[in-house]
Amino acid sequence: MTADITVLILTKNEEDNLPKALASVKGFARRVVVVDSGSTDRTLEIARAAGADVYEHAWRNYADQLNWGLDHTAIDTTWTFRLDADEEVLPELAAAIGDGRGGLADVPTDVDGIEVGRRMYFLGRWIRHGGMYPRHHVRIFRSGRVRCELALMDEHMVVPGRVVRFAGDIKDDNAKPLRWWIAKHNWYSDREVFDLLERERAAQIPGLVQARLFGTHAERMRWLKQHVYGRVPPAWRSWLYYLYRYYLRLGFLDGPEGRIYHFLQAYWYRFLCDAKLLEASRDAKLRGELRREVEKSLS
């Protein structure tokens, strides 16, 4: 059953991922919007062939691009679904959205956001352990009521009203190679370091999701990052975090793919951030270059 919902997807060179995302929402979405930032492959052709409305807008940062899509693509449905190009909506969630007897039409009027589960795949394997599942994120929200926070990393939706949870998951299974994943996280680390260097200033930015231990998943994760992980000495925290994920949270049960993922994501990436933070704290010129580069993307 078609629901009163628009699916919004941001793209750039996603010809390998986009077809499965579009196919997964075909059964329930009244409209699909793709906002592209300069693809040179078949992304636009694939989107148009699937019936999506395609818009083009230059990329500055994720929050700016998403908010531009919310503001400039004439979304007139009651609900909007933020979906990444490398994700797909699994059947149980699609049924929950489209079911006229218990889906979006029956959500109370004081609810502005809906959390859904996210299954993360790495090298083709579902990473179920190490604290990676279940994790819930606000992906469905009332159109015109919700914005993406202007954060550098781990951007979340700012929801003024109540948040509920739907049964079912989205599947995140990027088809791009490991070298792309490593390059992306190297780029992420620059932004993470800038965020750490400018934490006091960043905390004053209006409209950010607040850090709360007993809040939504996004609020809880931000609290843990700031008040637990952030208080461990940099020389130890990436190693301790990896041990926690891989052994205490049973990450070793995810097989060889999980061993690679938990090492790279929990240890290597976090260690890289701390190494860059140490370098930047000793070099004023480097701090200035990093600040100019990141702030340029936020202007």
N, C-alpha and C positions, 0 to 999 in steps of 0.2 A: 504494500500500500504506500502510495506517495505521501510523504509528510510535508508539512509547511516549513521547510528548512532549505537553506542554501549552504552548500559545501564550498569553502574557500580554501584554495590550494596555492601556495607560493612555489614558483619553479625557476630553475635555471639549469639547462642541459640535463633534463630528467627523462630522456626517452626510454631508458631501461626500467625506470621505476613507475612512471606515470600511468601506463596502461592498467596495471593491477589496482592502483588507487581509484581510477575512474570506474573500472568495472565493479568495484566493491560498493559503490554508492548509487549505482544506476537504478537499483530497485526501489529506493526510498527518497532520493533527493529530488525536490521540485526543480532545483536549479544548481548548476555547478559553475563556479567562477574560478578562473586561473589567472593569477597575476604573475607575469613573467618579467625577469630582469635581464634580458639580453641573451637568450638561448641561441646557440649556433648549430644545434642538432635538430632533430625532428620533434622536439617538444611541442611547439605551437601547432604543427600539423596534426599530431596525435590528439591534442586537446580539442581542436576544432572538429576533427572527424568524430569525436565522441559526443559532440553537441555542447561542449562547454563554452561559456562566454569568456573570451580571452581579452585581457588588458595588459598593457606593457607600461612598466614604471621603473626608472633607474633605482638600483639598490643603494641604500646607505647603511641600514642595519635591519635586523629582523623585526624589531618592534615597529619601526617606522613603516616598513613595507606592509606589515599586517594591518596596522591602523589605516594606512592609505587604502588598502583593499576594502576595509570596512566602510570607509567614508566615500569612496569614489566609484563604486561598482553597482550602485543603485539596488542594493539589497532591500527587498520589500517583504521578505518572509518573516514570520514571527521569530524563527530561530536561525542561528548560524552555527555551522560546524567547522571548526578549524582543523584541517587535516594536512599533514605533511605529504609531499609527493612520494616519499618512500614508505608510506603507511597504507594499510588497507583496513576496511571495516569488516570484522568477522561476522558471520551469519547471525549469531545470537544477538549482537548489538544492533545489527541492521533490522532484525525482527522487533527488538524493543523500541526502536525509533519509529518504525512504520506501522506498528500495531495500533489501530484506531481505538481499541478498547483499553489500552494501558500504556500507550506511548506518549508522545509529546502533547497531544491534545488534552490529556488528563493531568498534566503537571500543574500544581497549584500556582496561582498568579503571583505569590510572593517569592517564587523561585526564579532566580536569574541565571543560575549556572548549573550544569550537570557534569559530574565527574564520570569518566569511563576508565576502564583498566587498559594498561598498555603492556603488550608482550614484546620484549626486545629480542631480536634475533641477531646473531653474530656468526659470520662464516656459515650461514644456513642453519644454525642451531638455536632453538629457543633457550635463552638464558633465564632459567627459572629460579636459581638460587643466588646466594650472595646478597640478598636483600633487593634483588632486581624485580621480583614479582611476589605479590601483587603491588603495583604502584598505580595510583589513580590521579588523573589530571582533568581539569576543567577544559573540555573541548567543545561542548555544546552550550550556547548561551543565547539569551534574548537579544535580538538584533537592536542596535542602538543603545543598549544599556551597559555594555561591557567593552573595555579597552585592554590592550596589551601594555603592561608596565614598561617604562623606559629604562630597563635594566640592561647592563652590558652582557650578562650571562644568565642562563637559566630563567628566561623571561616567562612570566606567568600572566594569566588573565586576571584583571582586577574586577571583582564581582561585587556590586553593591548590595544585592539581595541574598536570599538563602541559596545554599548549594545542596543538591541531592545527588544520588548516585544511581546510574543505570546498570543493569546486568549486561555482561558482554564486554569484549575487548576490541582494541585496535591492534594490529600487528605491524611492528616496525622492522622491516627486513630490507635493508638497503642492498641493491645489487652491485654497487660500485666496489672496486677492489680495496684490499687492505692498505695499499699505499695512499689511497684517497682518504681513508679514515685517519691515518697517521698525520697526513698533511693538514687535515681539518682540525685535528686536536692541537697541532703545533700552533695554528692560527688562533684557536680558542685560548691557548695559554697566554698569549699576549694580552688579551682582553681580561683574563682572570687576574693577571698581575696588576694591570691598571686598576681593576676593581679593588684589589687589596691595598694598593698604594693610596687610592683615593676613597677609602671606605668611609671616612668621616663626612666628606663632601657628598658622596653618593647617598648616604643615609638621609640627607636633607632633600633629596629629589621627591617632589610630591607624587602621590599616586602609586607608590610601590607596595607590593604585597608585604605585609608586616611579618616579622618573625615571631611565631607563637608555638609553644610546645603542644598545646592542646587545641589546634586549629585544623585547617584543611591540610591535605598532604603537602601542598606547596609551602604553607606557613610553617609546618613542622620541620620540613627538610631545611628551610632557611634558618630556623632556630638552631638546629643541630649543627649546621655548618658554621654558624657564627659563634655559638656558645660552647660547643664541644670540640669539633675538629679545629676551629680557629684558635683555641687556647692551648693546643698541644704544640710543643716546640717544633719548628719546621724541620729540624734534623731527624725527627722521629715520626711525624704524623703520617706521611705517605706510606711508610713501611707498616706502621700499626694498623692503618686503614686497610691495607691489602691483607694482612693476617686476619683481621676481623672479617672481611668479606669472604676470603677464600676458605678459611678453616671454621671460624665460629658460625658463620652464616651458610656454611656448607657449599660454597662455590665450587669445590672440587667435584661435586656431583654433576656438574655441567660438562664433564668430559674434556677432551683436548681443546675444543673450541672455547669452553669456559675458562680453561687454564690460561689461554692466550688473552681472552677478553679481560678477565679480572686482573691479570698482571698489568696489561696495558692501561686499562681505564682507572683502576684503583691505585696502582703504584707508579707506573711510568709517567702518566699524565700529571698526577699530583706532584711527583718529584720534579718534573720539568717546570711546573709552575713555581715551586719553591726555589729551584736553582735560578730561574729568571728573576724572581723577586730579590734574591740575594745580590745578583749582579746589578739590578736596577737601583737597589738601596745604596750601592757604593759608587754609582756613576751618575752624576747630575745630568750630564749631557744625554745619556741613554734614557733617563727618566723623561726628559723633555721631548725626545724623539718619540717615545712611546705615547706620551700624552697627546702630542699633536696628531699622531697617526690615528689613535682611537677617537679623539674628539672630532676629527674630521668626519668620521663615519657617523657621528651623532648629530652633526650640524644640520 
